[in-house]
Structures are given as C-alpha cells and as structure tokens.
C-alpha cells in the first residue's frame, strides 16, 4: 500500500514559485500514506498499513500531518485566488462512547508544525492569544468539531464549520447531508467510528468555499453542499502555505484517522479516491461464540448461586449498611455530579493510600474502575446541614469548569458526616514541594527556569479562564504554590476551588468573610471584605515572586512587621539588581524572562488595586504580546515603602496571625462559637477545605 502511494506521489507536479506556472493545475492522490508523504508532528504517525493516525487515546495531545511542500493559492501575475478541490476519508473513534476529543480539521496554515498551537478546544491550530481572531493567523480551516465550546459560540458538539483566522466559525451547520435519493436531510454522527468522506471545493473566480460531507464513505456524493462561505483565500493565507490536517484531544480522547486524500490546485475537481485501495481502520474485538462446555458450566454456576441466595441476601444487607450514604430529595438535581461511596471505596482500596493531609481531612489516591481514571479523593468533615445545599450547588457549578490548566472537579459524595470530593489525579503533586523540598527530598529535583516559566504561564491561562472565560466570574481566593498541581508532564493546573466565589459578569461581588493565606491577601480585603478579580491578581503577583525567588511571600518564622518577599524584591530593583532576588537553585536561565516575571510580580502586588493589571493583560505580557508597563520602583510601595502593611491593615484582628512553623490559611469571621450553625458562616468554614495546604486556621 505504501509503495503504491509513493508511486502516485512520484507523479505529482509540485507548484512552481513564480511565472505562468503558478496558475497551472497541480494534484496528488494518496490512497493511504507513507512517512515521506506528509510532515507529521505532535503525536501524529503513519502505520505500516498506510493509515494516518493524527491522535491516539491520550488526553491533552494534538497531531499535525501536512503535505511536505508549500503551495501558493494565488496567481503570481494577477494576485487572484486560485481554485482548489480536495476530498478525503476520515474517521473519529472515541475512547469512550460518552466522552471524546475535540475533532479534526482540514487546514491551510503558514507552517506544517503550527508553532504555538495547543490541544483541546484549540484543535492544534490556535492558542489563547489568537483563537478569537484578534490577529491575522494565516489559518483557514474546515473543522469537524465534536465538542461544544461556549467561548467560540459553537452551535453543538457535532458540527462542520469554516474558520478564517479564528475558531469562531464564519459559518457552521450540524453534521449531515441531503440524501440524493430521498432529498431529505440525514444527520451524521462524527464520533460514530465509521469512515466519512468530505469534499471541499473552492471557486477562485467567485471566491466561494463549499463543504460536503457523507457517511459512511462510499455513498454517492450529495448534490447540495452542507456549508459554504465567501472568502478571498489569496489575502487570507500566506504566500507559501501548507495544506493538511490537524486534530486534538482535551480532557477526553479520540483516535482521529485519515485513510486517503486527493487534492488539486488550479481548477477542476480533485481525482476520485478508490475506496477499495484505502487502508482499513483497526478492527474491534470480534465476539466469540460461546463454547458448549462454557454454557454447561454457566448453568451449574447458576444452580449454585440459587442455592446460596439466602446467604448472599444476608451479605448484601450488611454491605448496604456499610456503604450507606446520605441523600436528600433536593440532591436529585445534582445527580450527575454524585459518585457512589461504594465506587470510591473500591477506587481507593478502602481509603488506604494517603497522598496528602489538610486541616479539614485527608486526600487519597484512587482509580475509578468504570472510567479507568486516576483520581484524588478528598474527605472533608462537616457537622451542620445548614448551608450544605448551597455548597453542593457550587460544587455542581465548579464541576462544569473546563480548562487544561484547571484540576477537574469530577463530583462528590455525602456519607455519615463526611463530604467527599473527587478530583483528577496529578502525578507530580503540588508545586510547593518542588520549590521548597527539592533539597531535602531526594526524589524531587529543583525546577529549571524553563519549567518555572511554563508553570506561571499555565496558571495565568487558567486564572484568565476563571475571570473571563466562563459563564460566571470565578474568584479563586487562594492562589499559591500549594494549590498548583503538576501532572505527569509537568503541566501546571490550578486546584482547590474550596474557597472560590461565583458572581455574574457585570455585577459586583458581595461582601464576605476575609479568607485566604497570609502573604497572598490583598491589603484592601481587610477594609472592603470583597473578593474580586483584582485580589486574585494580587495573590498571583505573590505567586510569581514565589516561583522566581524560591521563597514564600512571608517566611514561616518571620514576624508580621518584617519585610515580605515583595519588599525584598523591590529593594533589589531600587538598587538596580532585581535579578539578584532569584532562586539560586535556578542556575543559568533566560535573564530577560526572569526579569519580566519579577517586575510583573511586583506590579500585580501593587497596594493600590487600581494600578494592578487584569489577568488578560498579565497573559498578554507573559506571552510577549504586550510589554510590562513602565512603573518606577518608587511608585510600587505604600506610604511606608512596604507592600505588606499588615500591622496597619489588620489591627482589628490582632490575634489572627500567631507565629507558626507552617504556612497559614486564615478565615476571618464575626465573633461566634466555633460550632456556629449560621448558614453563610458555616458555609465559608466548609469552603476552607484546602487538602493541599500545609495548615489552616479558622479564627472565631
């Protein structure tokens, strides 16, 4: 098969880069692929059978496969767009029927590797800075999208769209086709696992692109296109443009395949594909006929089971009592987010593998048998029913957050005075272990600056999503290294939304109790009592300095009136040696990037919330799309020249901050009993369930 493809490719007329040849027809037919047919990147690979697999059953990956030579889509003499035609056969096979990746796209791109693009909803073609069409990416694509993303105004999770410089499709339609025989519209499931054939025709004279889809491959081509749009290709793409495919997985995975591909540039239709010559998709496990002996054995087993029914019934009653759960009528509306205690008990092998402890309970490692997914299971004690409904409601809301840099909250369970929360498992644990325990723990090595730079950018992207990318504003309220977890590939994910608050976009946050960790609390919190996106930015600034300097914002054994980390960095900047504040364990690094992070950390830590940037501005600065504002060091302190005026800000709470040997998370409430049953107060007490923080204090 591969040899045949190579033979076909040898007959290809490559597009000349100038002269009259620029308007000549150029075509190729790939009835299966060879490794030299395409430039593959990411996890894309060509099998020995000739099957092109863009992604495998791995989460958060992407794959590219582009024709190795660049093409020009405009006439060299007139600049007019050239017509092109293409058809391909593809298939999307999800790992699980109810959870799948984000889809596949046929794309025109300025590079065969699409540098800077990310996986998930960005389809391997865009990233956070260019996905909304704010710049000229040089990407034109036809997406077979299998995930509905509200950010990009997707119509559903099974549609075909045309994208120009953006993932906001200029036109999209639910996947399907008009049957040539009946004239009726027939829907197509893009994730059925069946092969489907796509035709894309671009008329250069009318500048109109038309897309037609049919499934399964081999049915007659529909006469009516599914979706179309008018676009000037010659101005939308680069002079030297690569043509090919991209696919991506997010929190769930699919295998994205391309079986064959035909392409023609310069007028006329692309040659038809001979489907009989295309490689086959991997076959599923065939069902074996049950041997007669096995049937007899099963009958005997059934007889034995009937004889033991009485004993089994008694054992079942005992087991049900053991795994009894609390469930009230109002919880039915949150049913999809509830996980049975029986499943969690089995997943954690009886809650034996402890991976973390906090002030409100323990965290256990587990594997959910039905999903085969590793999880972290947190037990949180609660002794009041008041406020619990509101808390479960917020859990249900938080579990709908979807971002590659957020630890996914999968669900919850209630049983005998315990609230059990279930998260994605992060193999490399919390960031503070890598920052502060690298010397004492032989299993942990110091992080390089390249790793630290990626970590702060990951956390910034996750925090921007919380502030602006979801249907409500989410204020995290406890951003710190202890709440940043690292997966097996050292990707950073912001975790622990136990203290988070939600409010609608455009509305004002409500006054609440002052909750958070010393060193990360914005000074205005003690006076206004309002947790805002600006207070999150302040905590993120402390986090930036923590990562760059390898020190906590406030030393564990330091007094409250001693200079904090921000003050020390500010003094270094005033002395003209800001880079001296860095963590000595970093070694050689990108000095300019280090200085950028230090200055940005100070700017985010500004005592005046009006002078702090938004997280969108922070992300733009970190990605190099904007410069750090020119702010003289002398303008960054308060009247005393210090960032952290705790002696002034918290005089009304003089007993709140006892010296401890560990980092302290503080919850400020009105005077009451430590077992108060007040709804909101008890609710905030319960929200302080930080399983990954070393220690917490709730002061009454």
ABEGO torsion letter per residue (X at the ends): XAAAAAAAAAABBBBBABEAAAABBBBBBBBEBBAAABBBBEABBBBAAGBBBABBABBGBBBBBBBABBBBABBAAAGBBBBBBBBBBBBBBBABAABBBAEBBBBBBABAAGBGBBBEAAGGABBAAAAAGABBAGBBBBBBBABBBAAAGBABABBBBBBBGBABBABBBBBEBBBAAAGBBBBBBAAAGBBBBBBBBBBAAAGBBBBBBBOBBGBBBBABBABBBBBBAAAABBABBBBEBBBBBBABBBBBBBABBBBBBGEEBBBBBBAAABBBBBBBBBBBBBBAAAAAAAAAAAAAAAAAAAAAAAAAAAAAAAABBBBBAAAAAAAAABBBAAAAAAAAGGGABBABBBAAEBBBBBBBAAAGBBBBBBBBBBABABGAAAAAAAAAAAAABBBAABBBBAEBBBBGGBBBBBBBBBAAEBAAAAAAAAAABAABBBBBAAAAAAAAAAAAAAAAAAAAABABBBBAGBBBAAABBBBAAGBBBBBGAAABBBBBBGBBBBBBBBBEBBGABBAAAAAAGBBBAAAAAAAAAAAAAAAAAGBBABBAABBAABBBAAAAAAAAAAAGBAAAABBAAAEBBBAAAAAAAAAAAAAAABABAAABBBAAAAAAAAAGABBBBBBBAAAABBAAGBABBAAAAAAABAAABBBBABBBBBBBBBBBBAABABAAAAAAAAAABBAABABBBBBX
